[in-house]
Amino acid sequence: MNISVVIPLLNEEDSLKELHDWIVSVMLSNQFSYEILFIDDGSTDNSWKVISELSEINPSVKGLRFLKNFGKSQALHAGFAETKGDVVITMDADLQDNPEEIPDLHKMISEDGFDLVSGWKKKRYDSYFSKNLPSKLFNWAARRTSGVKLNDFNCGLKAYSNQVVKHVDVYGEMHRYIPVLAKNAGFTKIGEKVVQHQARKYGKTKFGMNRFINGFLDLITIWFVSRFGRRPMHLFGSLGVIMFIIGFGFAFYLGLDKLFFNPTGRLITERPQFYIALSTMIIGSQFFIAGFLGELILRSKRQQQRYFIKDKLNLT
């Protein structure tokens, strides 16, 4: 199979048929063999009914329905597990991503040898202050932190080789950072393509300003995990040693001063250096304990079910 199209969605009943027809038209005109996987992330409208009707008309349409809303990352994770195409395309269901970009994205993966190609919505039709400006700041921080030189990390339109989606674990709200996860997994040939952005035709956005706050917090998380996730003691142990040495140094100085240089001076407990020494040694010990706990958790962790599937269509 040439292409798998994975589409996570939440309450997009009005756009699904139009999106389906558009994708099918592109596939047929380019003679691609394909499948379309709609991942219903707990919609409360008639989205699942529309997907069911489309699957009856077109056997290439497949669907997963979550028991409740688990988030876009979990939807992508579930969709990736079911894909069979050599190239996997992800796109949003709100018609803001243009299916006409699929042939070029497919070519960049299948012929040009990219592991992952991310869309770049260079010209956007969103509000400048509520979306565009925060997005620019977010992307700048992501580039500086991750080392992945992309202009638009959060674009839903991306293409992957099948090997990438089978090896990258998308969890939490890390869908924004799949290119970073791919790089950390060893897939380094990551490209970017300018894609057309279209104004939303139906409904309203499901994301508010809080997504940028969450995005920056997730960025810190992925930076930490990528560097110290396998050996947390390397970070916490180092900080613990530094803090303990500082505290011990102050304590050693106070002891020498009281015993040899100024035995008749103030009591040690009346000197601010005593509390600096005490605090830093305690903090250092706590960092060390945190490192040990991190190592123990890392060795004893078990994979937990992150989402529950209610229904499936055309999937075995």
C-alpha positions in Angstrom: 0.0 0.0 0.0 1.4 3.4 -1.0 -0.2 5.8 1.6 -2.0 5.7 4.9 -3.7 8.9 5.9 -4.3 9.3 9.6 -6.8 11.9 10.7 -7.4 12.6 14.4 -10.7 14.5 15.0 -13.0 15.8 17.6 -16.5 17.0 16.7 -15.9 17.6 13.0 -19.0 16.1 11.5 -19.5 18.9 9.0 -16.1 18.6 7.3 -15.6 14.9 7.2 -17.4 14.0 3.9 -15.9 16.9 2.1 -12.4 16.0 3.4 -12.9 12.4 2.4 -14.0 13.2 -1.1 -11.1 15.5 -1.6 -8.5 12.9 -0.4 -10.1 10.2 -2.6 -9.9 12.5 -5.6 -6.2 13.1 -5.0 -5.5 9.4 -4.5 -7.3 8.4 -7.7 -5.8 11.1 -9.8 -2.3 9.9 -8.7 -3.1 6.2 -8.8 -2.1 5.7 -5.2 -3.3 2.6 -3.2 -4.4 4.0 0.1 -6.3 3.8 3.3 -7.9 6.6 5.4 -7.9 6.2 9.1 -10.3 8.4 11.0 -9.5 8.5 14.8 -12.6 9.8 16.6 -11.2 11.2 19.9 -14.5 11.0 21.9 -16.7 13.2 19.7 -20.1 14.2 21.1 -21.6 15.1 17.7 -22.4 12.8 14.7 -18.8 12.4 13.6 -18.7 8.6 14.2 -22.0 8.2 12.3 -20.5 10.1 9.3 -17.3 7.9 9.5 -19.5 4.8 9.5 -21.4 5.9 6.5 -18.2 6.7 4.6 -16.7 3.2 5.5 -19.8 1.6 4.0 -19.3 3.5 0.7 -15.5 3.2 0.6 -13.8 0.1 2.1 -10.5 2.1 2.2 -12.0 4.2 5.0 -11.2 2.8 8.5 -12.1 4.1 11.9 -11.2 4.0 15.5 -13.5 5.5 18.2 -12.2 6.3 21.6 -14.4 5.8 24.7 -13.8 9.4 25.6 -11.5 12.3 24.7 -8.0 11.2 25.4 -6.1 13.8 23.3 -4.5 14.2 19.9 -1.3 12.4 20.9 -3.2 9.3 21.9 -5.3 9.4 18.7 -2.1 9.6 16.6 -0.5 6.7 18.6 -3.6 4.5 18.0 -3.7 5.4 14.3 0.0 4.8 13.8 -0.3 1.3 15.2 -2.9 0.4 12.5 -1.2 1.9 9.5 -0.1 -0.3 6.6 1.0 2.2 4.0 4.7 2.7 3.1 4.2 6.5 3.7 2.0 7.8 6.5 0.4 11.2 6.1 -1.2 13.0 9.1 -3.6 15.9 8.7 -6.3 17.6 10.7 -10.0 17.1 9.9 -11.0 20.8 9.8 -10.1 21.3 6.1 -7.3 23.7 7.0 -4.8 21.2 5.6 -4.8 20.8 1.8 -4.9 17.2 0.5 -3.3 18.4 -2.8 0.0 18.5 -0.9 0.0 14.7 -0.5 1.7 13.7 -3.8 4.7 16.0 -3.1 5.0 14.8 0.5 4.8 11.2 -0.7 7.6 11.9 -3.2 9.8 13.4 -0.6 9.6 10.3 1.6 9.5 7.6 -1.1 12.0 9.0 -3.6 14.0 11.7 -1.8 14.7 9.5 1.2 13.4 11.7 4.0 12.3 9.9 7.2 9.9 12.7 8.1 8.6 15.8 6.3 6.8 18.5 8.2 4.5 21.0 6.7 5.2 24.7 7.1 2.2 27.0 7.0 4.2 30.0 6.0 1.1 32.1 5.2 -1.6 31.7 7.9 -5.2 32.8 8.1 -5.4 32.7 11.9 -5.5 35.7 14.3 -2.0 37.2 14.6 -2.0 37.9 18.3 -3.9 34.8 19.5 -2.2 32.2 17.2 0.5 33.5 14.9 2.7 35.4 17.3 2.6 32.8 20.1 3.3 30.1 17.5 6.4 32.0 16.3 7.7 32.2 19.8 6.9 28.6 20.5 8.7 27.4 17.3 11.7 29.6 18.0 12.0 28.0 21.5 11.5 24.5 20.1 14.3 25.0 17.5 16.7 26.3 20.1 16.0 23.6 22.6 15.7 20.6 20.3 18.2 21.4 17.6 15.6 20.4 14.9 15.5 23.2 12.4 11.8 23.4 11.5 9.8 26.6 11.2 6.4 25.0 12.1 6.5 22.2 14.7 2.8 22.2 15.3 1.6 21.8 11.6 -0.8 18.8 11.5 0.2 18.0 7.9 3.2 15.8 8.0 4.6 12.8 6.2 6.5 9.8 7.7 8.1 6.6 6.5 6.2 3.7 8.0 9.3 2.8 10.0 9.2 6.1 11.8 5.6 5.8 13.0 6.2 2.2 14.2 9.2 3.2 16.3 8.2 6.6 17.7 6.0 6.6 20.9 3.7 9.6 20.9 2.4 10.1 24.4 1.0 12.8 26.7 0.7 15.9 24.5 3.9 15.2 22.5 2.2 15.3 19.1 3.8 18.8 18.7 7.2 17.3 19.0 7.1 14.2 16.8 10.0 15.5 14.8 12.1 15.7 18.0 10.9 12.3 19.1 11.9 10.9 15.7 15.4 12.6 15.9 15.9 11.1 19.4 15.0 7.7 18.0 17.7 8.0 15.4 15.7 9.2 12.4 17.8 12.2 11.4 16.7 13.0 7.8 14.0 15.5 8.6 12.7 17.9 6.0 10.2 20.7 5.7 7.8 21.7 2.9 5.8 24.9 2.6 2.2 24.0 2.5 -1.0 25.9 1.9 -3.0 26.9 4.9 -6.8 27.4 4.5 -9.2 29.3 6.7 -11.4 27.0 8.9 -14.7 26.4 7.0 -16.8 24.7 9.7 -17.0 24.8 13.5 -14.3 26.4 15.7 -10.9 25.6 16.9 -10.5 23.0 19.7 -7.3 24.6 21.1 -7.0 27.8 23.2 -4.1 29.9 24.4 -3.4 27.2 27.1 -1.9 25.0 24.4 1.1 27.3 24.1 1.7 27.2 27.8 1.4 23.4 27.8 3.6 23.3 24.7 6.4 25.1 26.4 6.1 22.8 29.5 6.2 19.8 27.2 9.2 21.3 25.5 11.0 21.3 28.9 9.9 17.8 29.5 11.1 16.4 26.2 14.5 18.3 26.6 14.9 16.6 30.0 13.8 13.2 28.9 15.9 13.2 25.8 19.1 14.0 27.8 18.5 12.4 31.2 15.5 10.1 30.8 17.7 7.0 30.8 20.0 8.1 33.5 18.3 10.6 35.9 21.1 10.2 38.4 23.4 12.0 36.0 21.5 15.2 36.5 20.2 15.0 40.0 23.4 13.3 41.3 25.6 16.0 39.8 23.4 18.8 41.3 23.4 16.9 44.6 27.2 16.6 44.7 27.6 20.3 43.9 25.2 21.5 46.5 26.6 19.1 49.1 30.2 20.3 48.4 29.1 23.9 48.8 27.4 23.2 52.1 30.3 21.1 53.4 32.8 23.8 52.4 30.9 26.4 54.5 30.6 23.9 57.4 34.4 23.1 57.2 35.2 26.8 57.2 33.0 27.5 60.2 34.6 24.6 62.1 38.1 25.8 61.5 37.3 29.4 62.3 35.6 28.4 65.6 38.4 26.0 66.7 41.5 27.8 65.7 41.0 31.4 64.5 38.2 32.9 66.6 37.3 30.5 69.4 35.8 33.3 71.6 33.6 34.8 68.8 29.9 34.3 68.1 28.3 30.9 68.3 28.2 29.0 65.1 24.4 29.0 65.2 24.4 32.8 65.2 26.3 33.1 61.9 24.4 33.1 58.6 27.0 30.8 57.0 25.8 28.0 59.3 22.3 28.1 57.8 23.7 28.4 54.2 25.8 25.2 55.0 22.9 23.4 56.5 20.4 24.3 53.7 22.8 23.4 50.9 23.7 20.0 52.4 20.1 19.2 52.9 19.2 20.3 49.3 22.1 18.3 48.0 21.0 15.2 49.8 17.5 15.6 48.4 18.8 15.9 44.8 20.7 12.7 45.4 17.6 10.9 46.7 15.6 12.2 43.7 18.2 10.7 41.4 18.0 7.3 43.2 14.2 7.4 43.0 14.3 8.3 39.3 16.6 5.3 38.7 14.3 3.0 40.7 11.2 4.2 38.8 12.9 3.8 35.5 13.8 0.2 36.2 10.3 -0.7 37.6 8.0 1.2 35.3 5.3 -0.7 33.4 3.5 0.3 30.2 0.0 1.4 31.1 -3.0 1.6 28.8 -3.3 5.3 27.7 -6.6 5.1 25.9 -9.6 2.8 25.4 -11.1 2.0 22.0 -14.9 1.8 21.8 -15.4 0.8 18.2 -13.5 -0.1 15.1 -14.4 0.0 11.4 -12.6 -2.1 8.7 -9.8 -2.9 11.1 -8.9 -6.4 12.2 
